[in-house]
């Protein structure tokens, strides 16, 4: 197991958890049936956010390493600004 990936994933986990929890809480409070049953639906949203944040942060972690971006730059030699200029034309 890569220790750097584990550390990055551990730093990303609270942010992913917050986004998932906010989305779940918003969903629970906006859907009338879930809002009526918030006694059980909100805890389910919390537990799902805690569980799903771990694999999501594990997938995101390698993309935050500099090595990933060097590989992407070597594969696609166009700088990012040039790509934006092409899209905006």
ABEGO torsion letter per residue (X at the ends): XBAAAAAAAAAAAAAAAAAAAAAAAAAAAABAAAAAAAAAAAAAAAAAAAAAAAAAAAAAAAAABAAAAAAAAAABABBAAAAAAAAAX
